[in-house]
Amino acid sequence: MKCEKHQKPLEGACQWCGKQLCRHCVGKRWGNKLFCVECAQSSVGAIIERKQLEEIRKNEQVETKKRDIRKIFEDY
C-alpha cells in the first residue's frame, strides 16, 4: 500500500488517530510508535515529548547508579 498524499510506501499508522503514514507523513517517533504531523503538533505531541524526556532522565539515572556501583566494586 502507498500513502495517499505522497504515493510512498507506508511505514505504519499513527498511534493516536490511526492515519496511515509514509516516512514523509511521520511527525514524531517514540520508539517504534509513529505519530502523524497533525497529532505531533497537537497536545499529543507535547505529551510524547514529556514522556520521551522522562525516559531519557530515567535512563540517565540508571546509568549513574551503574557507575556508582562499579566504582564501589573497583575500590575492593
N, C-alpha and C positions, 0 to 999 in steps of 0.2 A: 504494500500500500504506500501511497505517497501523500504528502502534505497538500491540503487543498490550496493553501496560499502560495507556497514556494515550489511545489511539484518535486520535492526532495523526499528521500526515504525517511520513514518515521523512526524516531528514536524511542518513543513511548508516549504516555499520556500524562497530562497534568495531574498531580496527586490531589489537587483541590477541586478543580472543575471538570476534569476528565477529558479536556480537549486533546486531540491527537497532535503530537509535536514532532517537527523535524528539528535538526540542530539549530536552525535559524529562529525557530519559534520558542526555544527554551529561554526563559527569563532568569531562572535560578536553578541550581543543582544543590541538593543536600544529600550527600552520599550517593545512592543510586536512585534517589527520588528526583523527579523533574517537576518544574512549575512553569506555566506559561508566562509570557511577558505581563499580561494583564494582572494575573494573580500575584506575580512577583512585585509589581508596582503598587499593589493594594496593601491593606493591613496584613494580609497573609505574608507578604514579603518581609514586613517588619518582624513578624513572629518567627519566620525562618531565620532571619539574621540573628535575632536574640538567641534562638536555640543553637545556632552554629557557634556563636561566641561562648555560650555556656559549655558546649562540648570542648572547645579549644581550652578554656580555663580549666576544665576538669582534667583534660589530658596533661596540661602543664603541671597541675598539682600532683598527678600520678607520677610524672617524670621526676619531679622534685623529691617526692618521697622515695622513689627508687634510688636516686643519687644519694640521699641521706643514709639509706640502709646500706648501700655499697660502701660508703665512707666509713660507717661503723665497723663493718667487717674487714675493711682494709687495715684498720688500726690494730686488729688482732693478729 
